[in-house]
Amino acid sequence: MGGFLDGKAALVTGAASGIGAAIARAFAEEGAQIALIDQADTSATQDHITAAGGESFGLQLDVTAEAAMTEGVAEAVARMGGLDLSVASAGIADDGLLTETSLADWNRVIGVNLTGVFLTGREAIRAMTAHGRGGRVINIASDHAFFGWKERSAYCASKAGILGLTRVWAREFGPDILVNAVCPGPVETPLLLDGITPEIMARETDIPLGRVGQPDEIAAVALALAGKAGAFTTGQVWSVNGGSAMP
Ligand SMILES: NC(=O)c1ccc[n+]([C@@H]2O[C@H](COP(=O)([O-])OP(=O)(O)OC[C@H]3O[C@@H](n4cnc5c(N)ncnc54)[C@H](O)[C@@H]3O)[C@@H](O)[C@H]2O)c1
């Protein structure tokens, strides 16, 4: 294996499944070594990468746990000898009608989707800054950042919050570290299929491209942001949604 990410070190959260797994596989295919971070077992992603001749290792971490993330990211960076790329894709979508949402429900979604991105980005950028190599940070948000969706208060708020973090970090850490967000529309993963409702199906049929996306189609955009195509792009939001939202 080898490509334009040869010699690069990357971490990807949410790497056990869906979009995170697809990004990890795509980065490894281009030659990067990948730390696969997830609270779930990442061995399927690792096996796929190994079978294709790539290099990766798993770290079972909860992205909301501060001390574990600090230690885990430091361990990953030490093992890889630095860090060039960080992708925050871990996320959950269990939400409900506002009037039935407890503070615990709210905190759970905000915890994974927003605090998790904060902790991942902070630890990654600390490592990139310490090694003086610069880097690229990619935060996976959602088209839900742009439009409200019933029974998704915490989810929509968390995804809009990720765009705020992305813009602040782009200003704080340019020109060495480029920070961008990717906003997928509906993508065929366990997260989408878990929460499928007639309303979501109706919205999908209204997508100009007439279908949901595939994880590899999101990974292709992450690859672009990680490479030459992303060299003059920071603080931006890249929608990959078949036209589901036109912000
Ligand atoms: N699938 C879609 O339609 C869609 C659309 C827009 C945005 N997104 C976003 O893309 C990202 C990836 O979602 P996906 O569709 O691949 O879902 P997925 O369920 O396939 O993968 C999410 C991964 O995050 C991990 N995770 C959850 N909580 C965690 C925690 N506390 N610590 C560590 N890992 C944790 C899960 O174990 C899982 O492997 C999410 O942020 C999601 O909000 C997905």
The ligand as a MOL file (V3000), in Angstrom:
LIG
                    3D

  0  0  0     0  0            999 V3000
M  V30 BEGIN CTAB
M  V30 COUNTS 44 48 0 0 0
M  V30 BEGIN ATOM
M  V30 1 N -25.1810 8.0090 8.8620 0
M  V30 2 C -25.7020 9.1870 8.6210 0
M  V30 3 O -26.7570 9.3040 7.9590 0
M  V30 4 C -25.0220 10.4440 9.1080 0
M  V30 5 C -25.4400 11.6630 8.5760 0
M  V30 6 C -24.8290 12.8340 9.0090 0
M  V30 7 C -23.8360 12.7750 9.9630 0
M  V30 8 N -23.4430 11.5790 10.4680 0 CHG=1
M  V30 9 C -22.3930 11.5910 11.4870 0
M  V30 10 O -21.3290 10.7660 11.0790 0
M  V30 11 C -20.6430 10.2900 12.2310 0
M  V30 12 C -20.4700 8.7810 12.0870 0
M  V30 13 O -21.7560 8.1800 12.0880 0
M  V30 14 P -22.0660 6.8070 11.3580 0
M  V30 15 O -23.2490 7.0240 10.5270 0
M  V30 16 O -20.8120 6.2670 10.7910 0 CHG=-1
M  V30 17 O -22.5520 5.9570 12.6350 0
M  V30 18 P -22.1050 4.5390 13.1790 0
M  V30 19 O -23.0810 4.2450 14.2670 0
M  V30 20 O -21.9270 3.5780 12.0620 0
M  V30 21 O -20.6620 4.8530 13.8020 0
M  V30 22 C -20.5060 5.6520 14.9350 0
M  V30 23 C -19.3490 5.0980 15.7480 0
M  V30 24 O -19.1550 5.9640 16.8870 0
M  V30 25 C -18.8440 5.1310 17.9880 0
M  V30 26 N -19.1490 5.8150 19.2400 0
M  V30 27 C -20.3540 6.1880 19.7160 0
M  V30 28 N -20.2320 6.7390 20.9280 0
M  V30 29 C -18.9080 6.7060 21.2290 0
M  V30 30 C -18.1390 7.1190 22.3570 0
M  V30 31 N -18.7140 7.6850 23.4320 0
M  V30 32 N -16.8010 6.9440 22.3210 0
M  V30 33 C -16.2030 6.3530 21.2590 0
M  V30 34 N -16.8830 5.9310 20.1710 0
M  V30 35 C -18.2090 6.1130 20.1630 0
M  V30 36 C -19.7200 3.9070 17.7990 0
M  V30 37 O -19.2460 2.8000 18.5670 0
M  V30 38 C -19.6270 3.6900 16.3020 0
M  V30 39 O -18.5690 2.8260 15.9630 0
M  V30 40 C -21.4900 10.6860 13.4390 0
M  V30 41 O -20.9080 11.8090 14.0370 0
M  V30 42 C -22.8330 11.0340 12.8160 0
M  V30 43 O -23.5450 11.9710 13.5790 0
M  V30 44 C -24.0050 10.3950 10.0640 0
M  V30 END ATOM
M  V30 BEGIN BOND
M  V30 1 1 1 2
M  V30 2 2 2 3
M  V30 3 1 2 4
M  V30 4 1 4 5
M  V30 5 2 4 44
M  V30 6 2 5 6
M  V30 7 1 6 7
M  V30 8 2 7 8
M  V30 9 1 8 9
M  V30 10 1 8 44
M  V30 11 1 9 10
M  V30 12 1 9 42
M  V30 13 1 10 11
M  V30 14 1 11 12
M  V30 15 1 11 40
M  V30 16 1 12 13
M  V30 17 1 13 14
M  V30 18 2 14 15
M  V30 19 1 14 16
M  V30 20 1 14 17
M  V30 21 1 17 18
M  V30 22 2 18 19
M  V30 23 1 18 20
M  V30 24 1 18 21
M  V30 25 1 21 22
M  V30 26 1 22 23
M  V30 27 1 23 24
M  V30 28 1 23 38
M  V30 29 1 24 25
M  V30 30 1 25 26
M  V30 31 1 25 36
M  V30 32 1 26 27
M  V30 33 1 26 35
M  V30 34 2 27 28
M  V30 35 1 28 29
M  V30 36 1 29 30
M  V30 37 2 29 35
M  V30 38 1 30 31
M  V30 39 2 30 32
M  V30 40 1 32 33
M  V30 41 2 33 34
M  V30 42 1 34 35
M  V30 43 1 36 37
M  V30 44 1 36 38
M  V30 45 1 38 39
M  V30 46 1 40 41
M  V30 47 1 40 42
M  V30 48 1 42 43
M  V30 END BOND
M  V30 END CTAB
M  END
